[in-house]
Amino acid sequence: MLNTPSVIAYLPHMLGNRLRALAACFVVSKALDRDFAVYWDVNQGFPLEFESVFEGKVNLLTPDTLLSLRGADSLGLYTQIFDWHGYQNELAHGRPYLSELRKIHGVRQVTDLTSAASETHILIYTNTFHPNFDMGLQLDAFRHFRFNHSLVSHALSVVKDLNLRGLPSVHARGTDFVPLPDNEDSRFEFYVNAISNRVAQDEAFYLSSEDRNLVFKLEQHFGARLVRRKNTLLPTITSSGNLSLDKASLCDAIVDLIILSCTNLVVYHEYSSFAQSALILRGVY
């Protein structure tokens, strides 16, 4: 329900993008002196409800509540219009809500949103932090949303058992870095070189990756230096480079994110929202 002027975070993304957008919209709501509400889409790429991810509660909206905003007196719809995270792309995923709202209220580029926004309700669809609002506050908000206690407990038990606190770590997303994601040899060679350059010779390091073949090859190459969780639930990478996740695998990914935040992450892709999230959360858990 929306009984008061609100900023609505529209969140259909994968984990890292969802976390950044959640924090950004929370800060926007404070800056504009509006209540905070969230549309948390549960879908094939992200099959977990908000309560399964975070402690605490927010005002969670249903699709019907979103569509009821067609009748709102004043709604500002802000998306990345010409980007992957825009209202047009949502139609391709079977979510017509933004396109329906656009028919009545129009749409603006998310960067047009400033602290002078005057609409009663503001709905934001973005995948990252907002450039027009204080970044320090957005990072604080990112850390403010604490993961579910059971996930944190699981992660910290692994950190303790494997003695990972402060250990160098590697986030090896198999579809990053290389122009041709199906070129396994090229990915393997990249990571061997990156690890050799950034981790001291003979020093152990923790590996986080969702690429089964890459994990196997790196284990064969580095041997006992490579530390990882043997029970990690590795998801399926589709031909397009996306992930297919079930609930257990997504929970396991969150556990791995918390673990990475407790290590010294030294090898990662600068555009990986997962790695960025681990860096932001360093020292929180």
LUMKOLBA-884040 format. One record per residue (C-alpha): chain; x, y, z. Coordinates in nm, 2 decimals, m for minus. Layout:
% residues N
<pt chaine="A" c1="X" c2="Y" c3="Z"/>
...
This chain:
% residues 285
<pt chaine="A" c1="0.00" c2="0.00" c3="0.00"/>
<pt chaine="A" c1="0.11" c2="0.36" c3="m0.07"/>
<pt chaine="A" c1="m0.07" c2="0.59" c3="0.17"/>
<pt chaine="A" c1="0.19" c2="0.87" c3="0.17"/>
<pt chaine="A" c1="0.43" c2="1.02" c3="m0.08"/>
<pt chaine="A" c1="0.69" c2="0.76" c3="m0.15"/>
<pt chaine="A" c1="1.01" c2="0.67" c3="m0.34"/>
<pt chaine="A" c1="0.97" c2="0.33" c3="m0.49"/>
<pt chaine="A" c1="1.28" c2="0.11" c3="m0.56"/>
<pt chaine="A" c1="1.19" c2="m0.12" c3="m0.86"/>
<pt chaine="A" c1="1.42" c2="m0.42" c3="m0.82"/>
<pt chaine="A" c1="1.41" c2="m0.71" c3="m1.07"/>
<pt chaine="A" c1="1.79" c2="m0.75" c3="m1.09"/>
<pt chaine="A" c1="2.05" c2="m1.00" c3="m0.99"/>
<pt chaine="A" c1="2.22" c2="m0.97" c3="m0.65"/>
<pt chaine="A" c1="2.48" c2="m0.70" c3="m0.69"/>
<pt chaine="A" c1="2.28" c2="m0.46" c3="m0.90"/>
<pt chaine="A" c1="1.98" c2="m0.51" c3="m0.67"/>
<pt chaine="A" c1="2.18" c2="m0.42" c3="m0.37"/>
<pt chaine="A" c1="2.32" c2="m0.10" c3="m0.53"/>
<pt chaine="A" c1="1.98" c2="0.02" c3="m0.65"/>
<pt chaine="A" c1="1.82" c2="m0.06" c3="m0.31"/>
<pt chaine="A" c1="2.08" c2="0.16" c3="m0.13"/>
<pt chaine="A" c1="2.05" c2="0.44" c3="m0.39"/>
<pt chaine="A" c1="1.67" c2="0.46" c3="m0.37"/>
<pt chaine="A" c1="1.68" c2="0.45" c3="0.01"/>
<pt chaine="A" c1="1.90" c2="0.76" c3="0.01"/>
<pt chaine="A" c1="1.68" c2="0.94" c3="m0.25"/>
<pt chaine="A" c1="1.38" c2="0.88" c3="m0.02"/>
<pt chaine="A" c1="1.56" c2="1.04" c3="0.27"/>
<pt chaine="A" c1="1.68" c2="1.33" c3="0.06"/>
<pt chaine="A" c1="1.33" c2="1.40" c3="m0.08"/>
<pt chaine="A" c1="1.16" c2="1.35" c3="0.26"/>
<pt chaine="A" c1="0.94" c2="1.06" c3="0.13"/>
<pt chaine="A" c1="0.85" c2="0.72" c3="0.26"/>
<pt chaine="A" c1="1.05" c2="0.43" c3="0.12"/>
<pt chaine="A" c1="0.89" c2="0.14" c3="m0.07"/>
<pt chaine="A" c1="1.02" c2="m0.15" c3="m0.27"/>
<pt chaine="A" c1="0.90" c2="m0.36" c3="m0.56"/>
<pt chaine="A" c1="1.11" c2="m0.68" c3="m0.51"/>
<pt chaine="A" c1="1.06" c2="m0.90" c3="m0.81"/>
<pt chaine="A" c1="1.10" c2="m1.27" c3="m0.75"/>
<pt chaine="A" c1="1.20" c2="m1.43" c3="m1.08"/>
<pt chaine="A" c1="1.41" c2="m1.71" c3="m1.24"/>
<pt chaine="A" c1="1.73" c2="m1.51" c3="m1.20"/>
<pt chaine="A" c1="1.65" c2="m1.41" c3="m0.84"/>
<pt chaine="A" c1="1.40" c2="m1.66" c3="m0.67"/>
<pt chaine="A" c1="1.43" c2="m1.53" c3="m0.31"/>
<pt chaine="A" c1="1.19" c2="m1.31" c3="m0.13"/>
<pt chaine="A" c1="1.31" c2="m1.00" c3="0.05"/>
<pt chaine="A" c1="1.27" c2="m1.16" c3="0.39"/>
<pt chaine="A" c1="1.49" c2="m1.45" c3="0.29"/>
<pt chaine="A" c1="1.77" c2="m1.21" c3="0.21"/>
<pt chaine="A" c1="1.76" c2="m0.94" c3="0.47"/>
<pt chaine="A" c1="1.69" c2="m0.88" c3="0.84"/>
<pt chaine="A" c1="1.42" c2="m0.62" c3="0.91"/>
<pt chaine="A" c1="1.13" c2="m0.51" c3="0.70"/>
<pt chaine="A" c1="1.04" c2="m0.26" c3="0.43"/>
<pt chaine="A" c1="0.71" c2="m0.16" c3="0.26"/>
<pt chaine="A" c1="0.70" c2="m0.43" c3="m0.01"/>
<pt chaine="A" c1="0.47" c2="m0.36" c3="m0.31"/>
<pt chaine="A" c1="0.28" c2="m0.60" c3="m0.52"/>
<pt chaine="A" c1="0.24" c2="m0.58" c3="m0.90"/>
<pt chaine="A" c1="m0.12" c2="m0.48" c3="m0.85"/>
<pt chaine="A" c1="0.00" c2="m0.18" c3="m0.63"/>
<pt chaine="A" c1="0.24" c2="m0.08" c3="m0.90"/>
<pt chaine="A" c1="m0.03" c2="m0.09" c3="m1.17"/>
<pt chaine="A" c1="m0.27" c2="0.11" c3="m0.94"/>
<pt chaine="A" c1="m0.02" c2="0.40" c3="m0.98"/>
<pt chaine="A" c1="m0.17" c2="0.45" c3="m1.33"/>
<pt chaine="A" c1="m0.43" c2="0.65" c3="m1.14"/>
<pt chaine="A" c1="m0.19" c2="0.85" c3="m0.93"/>
<pt chaine="A" c1="m0.22" c2="1.23" c3="m0.95"/>
<pt chaine="A" c1="0.16" c2="1.27" c3="m0.97"/>
<pt chaine="A" c1="0.41" c2="1.00" c3="m1.05"/>
<pt chaine="A" c1="0.77" c2="1.04" c3="m1.16"/>
<pt chaine="A" c1="0.90" c2="0.73" c3="m1.35"/>
<pt chaine="A" c1="1.27" c2="0.74" c3="m1.38"/>
<pt chaine="A" c1="1.46" c2="0.46" c3="m1.56"/>
<pt chaine="A" c1="1.77" c2="0.41" c3="m1.77"/>
<pt chaine="A" c1="1.57" c2="0.47" c3="m2.08"/>
<pt chaine="A" c1="1.82" c2="0.36" c3="m2.35"/>
<pt chaine="A" c1="2.00" c2="0.10" c3="m2.14"/>
<pt chaine="A" c1="1.95" c2="m0.27" c3="m2.05"/>
<pt chaine="A" c1="1.78" c2="m0.15" c3="m1.73"/>
<pt chaine="A" c1="1.50" c2="0.04" c3="m1.90"/>
<pt chaine="A" c1="1.13" c2="0.00" c3="m1.92"/>
<pt chaine="A" c1="1.15" c2="m0.15" c3="m2.28"/>
<pt chaine="A" c1="1.36" c2="m0.44" c3="m2.16"/>
<pt chaine="A" c1="1.11" c2="m0.51" c3="m1.88"/>
<pt chaine="A" c1="0.85" c2="m0.60" c3="m2.14"/>
<pt chaine="A" c1="1.08" c2="m0.87" c3="m2.28"/>
<pt chaine="A" c1="1.09" c2="m1.03" c3="m1.94"/>
<pt chaine="A" c1="0.71" c2="m1.04" c3="m1.91"/>
<pt chaine="A" c1="0.69" c2="m0.74" c3="m1.67"/>
<pt chaine="A" c1="0.46" c2="m0.48" c3="m1.82"/>
<pt chaine="A" c1="0.43" c2="m0.25" c3="m1.51"/>
<pt chaine="A" c1="0.67" c2="0.02" c3="m1.62"/>
<pt chaine="A" c1="0.54" c2="0.04" c3="m1.98"/>
<pt chaine="A" c1="0.18" c2="0.07" c3="m1.84"/>
<pt chaine="A" c1="0.28" c2="0.35" c3="m1.61"/>
<pt chaine="A" c1="0.47" c2="0.52" c3="m1.89"/>
<pt chaine="A" c1="0.16" c2="0.54" c3="m2.10"/>
<pt chaine="A" c1="0.00" c2="0.76" c3="m1.83"/>
<pt chaine="A" c1="0.28" c2="0.95" c3="m1.67"/>
<pt chaine="A" c1="0.57" c2="0.94" c3="m1.92"/>
<pt chaine="A" c1="0.92" c2="0.84" c3="m1.84"/>
<pt chaine="A" c1="1.24" c2="1.03" c3="m1.77"/>
<pt chaine="A" c1="1.61" c2="0.94" c3="m1.76"/>
<pt chaine="A" c1="1.71" c2="0.84" c3="m1.41"/>
<pt chaine="A" c1="1.99" c2="1.10" c3="m1.41"/>
<pt chaine="A" c1="1.72" c2="1.37" c3="m1.45"/>
<pt chaine="A" c1="1.62" c2="1.30" c3="m1.09"/>
<pt chaine="A" c1="1.75" c2="1.55" c3="m0.84"/>
<pt chaine="A" c1="1.66" c2="1.67" c3="m0.49"/>
<pt chaine="A" c1="1.43" c2="1.92" c3="m0.65"/>
<pt chaine="A" c1="1.19" c2="1.65" c3="m0.77"/>
<pt chaine="A" c1="0.83" c2="1.75" c3="m0.70"/>
<pt chaine="A" c1="0.62" c2="1.44" c3="m0.79"/>
<pt chaine="A" c1="0.41" c2="1.28" c3="m0.52"/>
<pt chaine="A" c1="0.54" c2="0.93" c3="m0.59"/>
<pt chaine="A" c1="0.88" c2="0.86" c3="m0.75"/>
<pt chaine="A" c1="0.96" c2="0.52" c3="m0.90"/>
<pt chaine="A" c1="1.32" c2="0.44" c3="m0.99"/>
<pt chaine="A" c1="1.45" c2="0.16" c3="m1.20"/>
<pt chaine="A" c1="1.83" c2="0.16" c3="m1.20"/>
<pt chaine="A" c1="2.10" c2="m0.10" c3="m1.15"/>
<pt chaine="A" c1="2.35" c2="0.12" c3="m0.96"/>
<pt chaine="A" c1="2.42" c2="0.41" c3="m0.73"/>
<pt chaine="A" c1="2.26" c2="0.75" c3="m0.82"/>
<pt chaine="A" c1="2.51" c2="1.01" c3="m0.94"/>
<pt chaine="A" c1="2.31" c2="1.31" c3="m0.82"/>
<pt chaine="A" c1="2.29" c2="1.21" c3="m0.45"/>
<pt chaine="A" c1="2.56" c2="1.18" c3="m0.19"/>
<pt chaine="A" c1="2.78" c2="0.87" c3="m0.25"/>
<pt chaine="A" c1="2.89" c2="0.84" c3="0.11"/>
<pt chaine="A" c1="2.53" c2="0.81" c3="0.22"/>
<pt chaine="A" c1="2.46" c2="0.55" c3="m0.04"/>
<pt chaine="A" c1="2.75" c2="0.34" c3="0.07"/>
<pt chaine="A" c1="2.63" c2="0.37" c3="0.43"/>
<pt chaine="A" c1="2.28" c2="0.27" c3="0.32"/>
<pt chaine="A" c1="2.43" c2="m0.03" c3="0.13"/>
<pt chaine="A" c1="2.59" c2="m0.15" c3="0.46"/>
<pt chaine="A" c1="2.27" c2="m0.06" c3="0.65"/>
<pt chaine="A" c1="2.07" c2="m0.35" c3="0.49"/>
<pt chaine="A" c1="2.20" c2="m0.65" c3="0.68"/>
<pt chaine="A" c1="2.18" c2="m1.00" c3="0.54"/>
<pt chaine="A" c1="1.96" c2="m1.27" c3="0.70"/>
<pt chaine="A" c1="2.11" c2="m1.39" c3="1.02"/>
<pt chaine="A" c1="2.12" c2="m1.76" c3="0.92"/>
<pt chaine="A" c1="2.32" c2="m1.66" c3="0.60"/>
<pt chaine="A" c1="2.56" c2="m1.45" c3="0.80"/>
<pt chaine="A" c1="2.61" c2="m1.73" c3="1.06"/>
<pt chaine="A" c1="2.68" c2="m1.98" c3="0.79"/>
<pt chaine="A" c1="2.93" c2="m1.75" c3="0.62"/>
<pt chaine="A" c1="3.12" c2="m1.66" c3="0.94"/>
<pt chaine="A" c1="3.15" c2="m2.02" c3="1.04"/>
<pt chaine="A" c1="3.32" c2="m2.09" c3="0.70"/>
<pt chaine="A" c1="3.55" c2="m1.79" c3="0.75"/>
<pt chaine="A" c1="3.65" c2="m1.93" c3="1.09"/>
<pt chaine="A" c1="3.69" c2="m2.29" c3="0.99"/>
<pt chaine="A" c1="3.90" c2="m2.21" c3="0.68"/>
<pt chaine="A" c1="4.09" c2="m1.92" c3="0.85"/>
<pt chaine="A" c1="3.99" c2="m1.68" c3="0.58"/>
<pt chaine="A" c1="3.98" c2="m1.35" c3="0.77"/>
<pt chaine="A" c1="4.21" c2="m1.12" c3="0.57"/>
<pt chaine="A" c1="4.33" c2="m1.39" c3="0.34"/>
<pt chaine="A" c1="4.39" c2="m1.28" c3="m0.03"/>
<pt chaine="A" c1="4.09" c2="m1.38" c3="m0.24"/>
<pt chaine="A" c1="3.99" c2="m1.41" c3="m0.60"/>
<pt chaine="A" c1="3.65" c2="m1.36" c3="m0.75"/>
<pt chaine="A" c1="3.67" c2="m1.54" c3="m1.08"/>
<pt chaine="A" c1="3.35" c2="m1.48" c3="m1.27"/>
<pt chaine="A" c1="3.39" c2="m1.70" c3="m1.57"/>
<pt chaine="A" c1="3.20" c2="m1.47" c3="m1.81"/>
<pt chaine="A" c1="3.40" c2="m1.15" c3="m1.73"/>
<pt chaine="A" c1="3.72" c2="m1.02" c3="m1.88"/>
<pt chaine="A" c1="3.73" c2="m1.21" c3="m2.21"/>
<pt chaine="A" c1="3.56" c2="m1.10" c3="m2.53"/>
<pt chaine="A" c1="3.46" c2="m1.46" c3="m2.61"/>
<pt chaine="A" c1="3.30" c2="m1.61" c3="m2.29"/>
<pt chaine="A" c1="3.32" c2="m1.96" c3="m2.43"/>
<pt chaine="A" c1="3.70" c2="m1.95" c3="m2.46"/>
<pt chaine="A" c1="3.79" c2="m2.15" c3="m2.15"/>
<pt chaine="A" c1="4.16" c2="m2.16" c3="m2.21"/>
<pt chaine="A" c1="4.18" c2="m1.78" c3="m2.24"/>
<pt chaine="A" c1="3.99" c2="m1.73" c3="m1.92"/>
<pt chaine="A" c1="4.21" c2="m1.98" c3="m1.74"/>
<pt chaine="A" c1="4.53" c2="m1.81" c3="m1.86"/>
<pt chaine="A" c1="4.40" c2="m1.47" c3="m1.76"/>
<pt chaine="A" c1="4.33" c2="m1.58" c3="m1.40"/>
<pt chaine="A" c1="4.66" c2="m1.77" c3="m1.37"/>
<pt chaine="A" c1="4.84" c2="m1.45" c3="m1.47"/>
<pt chaine="A" c1="4.63" c2="m1.22" c3="m1.25"/>
<pt chaine="A" c1="4.67" c2="m1.44" c3="m0.94"/>
<pt chaine="A" c1="5.04" c2="m1.48" c3="m1.00"/>
<pt chaine="A" c1="5.08" c2="m1.10" c3="m1.02"/>
<pt chaine="A" c1="4.86" c2="m1.01" c3="m0.72"/>
<pt chaine="A" c1="4.91" c2="m1.30" c3="m0.47"/>
<pt chaine="A" c1="5.26" c2="m1.36" c3="m0.32"/>
<pt chaine="A" c1="5.43" c2="m1.68" c3="m0.44"/>
<pt chaine="A" c1="5.33" c2="m1.98" c3="m0.23"/>
<pt chaine="A" c1="5.07" c2="m1.78" c3="m0.04"/>
<pt chaine="A" c1="4.73" c2="m1.93" c3="m0.01"/>
<pt chaine="A" c1="4.42" c2="m1.76" c3="m0.15"/>
<pt chaine="A" c1="4.04" c2="m1.81" c3="m0.14"/>
<pt chaine="A" c1="3.86" c2="m1.86" c3="m0.47"/>
<pt chaine="A" c1="3.50" c2="m1.76" c3="m0.54"/>
<pt chaine="A" c1="3.36" c2="m1.86" c3="m0.88"/>
<pt chaine="A" c1="3.05" c2="m1.99" c3="m1.04"/>
<pt chaine="A" c1="3.23" c2="m2.14" c3="m1.33"/>
<pt chaine="A" c1="3.28" c2="m2.52" c3="m1.27"/>
<pt chaine="A" c1="3.54" c2="m2.57" c3="m1.54"/>
<pt chaine="A" c1="3.75" c2="m2.27" c3="m1.44"/>
<pt chaine="A" c1="3.74" c2="m2.38" c3="m1.07"/>
<pt chaine="A" c1="3.86" c2="m2.73" c3="m1.17"/>
<pt chaine="A" c1="4.15" c2="m2.60" c3="m1.39"/>
<pt chaine="A" c1="4.26" c2="m2.35" c3="m1.13"/>
<pt chaine="A" c1="4.26" c2="m2.62" c3="m0.86"/>
<pt chaine="A" c1="4.47" c2="m2.84" c3="m1.08"/>
<pt chaine="A" c1="4.72" c2="m2.55" c3="m1.14"/>
<pt chaine="A" c1="4.75" c2="m2.40" c3="m0.79"/>
<pt chaine="A" c1="4.70" c2="m2.71" c3="m0.58"/>
<pt chaine="A" c1="4.68" c2="m2.67" c3="m0.21"/>
<pt chaine="A" c1="4.74" c2="m2.29" c3="m0.24"/>
<pt chaine="A" c1="4.38" c2="m2.26" c3="m0.36"/>
<pt chaine="A" c1="4.12" c2="m2.26" c3="m0.08"/>
<pt chaine="A" c1="3.75" c2="m2.29" c3="m0.15"/>
<pt chaine="A" c1="3.43" c2="m2.43" c3="0.00"/>
<pt chaine="A" c1="3.39" c2="m2.79" c3="m0.12"/>
<pt chaine="A" c1="3.01" c2="m2.77" c3="m0.08"/>
<pt chaine="A" c1="2.96" c2="m2.46" c3="m0.29"/>
<pt chaine="A" c1="2.64" c2="m2.49" c3="m0.50"/>
<pt chaine="A" c1="2.76" c2="m2.38" c3="m0.84"/>
<pt chaine="A" c1="2.48" c2="m2.25" c3="m1.06"/>
<pt chaine="A" c1="2.43" c2="m2.31" c3="m1.43"/>
<pt chaine="A" c1="2.58" c2="m2.05" c3="m1.68"/>
<pt chaine="A" c1="2.36" c2="m2.02" c3="m1.98"/>
<pt chaine="A" c1="2.48" c2="m1.98" c3="m2.34"/>
<pt chaine="A" c1="2.42" c2="m1.60" c3="m2.31"/>
<pt chaine="A" c1="2.65" c2="m1.58" c3="m2.01"/>
<pt chaine="A" c1="2.37" c2="m1.53" c3="m1.75"/>
<pt chaine="A" c1="2.30" c2="m1.75" c3="m1.45"/>
<pt chaine="A" c1="2.02" c2="m1.98" c3="m1.38"/>
<pt chaine="A" c1="1.96" c2="m2.00" c3="m1.00"/>
<pt chaine="A" c1="1.75" c2="m2.19" c3="m0.76"/>
<pt chaine="A" c1="1.69" c2="m2.07" c3="m0.41"/>
<pt chaine="A" c1="1.96" c2="m2.28" c3="m0.25"/>
<pt chaine="A" c1="2.22" c2="m2.16" c3="m0.51"/>
<pt chaine="A" c1="2.13" c2="m1.79" c3="m0.45"/>
<pt chaine="A" c1="2.15" c2="m1.83" c3="m0.08"/>
<pt chaine="A" c1="2.49" c2="m1.99" c3="m0.13"/>
<pt chaine="A" c1="2.60" c2="m1.69" c3="m0.35"/>
<pt chaine="A" c1="2.50" c2="m1.45" c3="m0.07"/>
<pt chaine="A" c1="2.71" c2="m1.66" c3="0.17"/>
<pt chaine="A" c1="3.00" c2="m1.64" c3="m0.06"/>
<pt chaine="A" c1="2.96" c2="m1.26" c3="m0.09"/>
<pt chaine="A" c1="2.98" c2="m1.23" c3="0.29"/>
<pt chaine="A" c1="3.28" c2="m1.46" c3="0.30"/>
<pt chaine="A" c1="3.45" c2="m1.24" c3="0.03"/>
<pt chaine="A" c1="3.38" c2="m0.93" c3="0.24"/>
<pt chaine="A" c1="3.59" c2="m1.09" c3="0.52"/>
<pt chaine="A" c1="3.89" c2="m1.15" c3="0.30"/>
<pt chaine="A" c1="4.14" c2="m0.93" c3="0.11"/>
<pt chaine="A" c1="3.98" c2="m0.93" c3="m0.24"/>
<pt chaine="A" c1="4.27" c2="m0.88" c3="m0.48"/>
<pt chaine="A" c1="4.16" c2="m1.03" c3="m0.81"/>
<pt chaine="A" c1="3.82" c2="m0.92" c3="m0.95"/>
<pt chaine="A" c1="3.67" c2="m0.75" c3="m1.25"/>
<pt chaine="A" c1="3.62" c2="m0.38" c3="m1.19"/>
<pt chaine="A" c1="3.27" c2="m0.39" c3="m1.34"/>
<pt chaine="A" c1="3.15" c2="m0.69" c3="m1.14"/>
<pt chaine="A" c1="2.87" c2="m0.57" c3="m0.91"/>
<pt chaine="A" c1="2.93" c2="m0.88" c3="m0.69"/>
<pt chaine="A" c1="3.29" c2="m0.80" c3="m0.63"/>
<pt chaine="A" c1="3.21" c2="m0.44" c3="m0.58"/>
<pt chaine="A" c1="2.95" c2="m0.54" c3="m0.32"/>
<pt chaine="A" c1="3.21" c2="m0.75" c3="m0.13"/>
<pt chaine="A" c1="3.45" c2="m0.45" c3="m0.13"/>
<pt chaine="A" c1="3.18" c2="m0.22" c3="0.01"/>
<pt chaine="A" c1="3.09" c2="m0.47" c3="0.28"/>
<pt chaine="A" c1="3.45" c2="m0.52" c3="0.40"/>
<pt chaine="A" c1="3.45" c2="m0.48" c3="0.78"/>
<pt chaine="A" c1="3.08" c2="m0.51" c3="0.82"/>
<pt chaine="A" c1="3.06" c2="m0.88" c3="0.91"/>
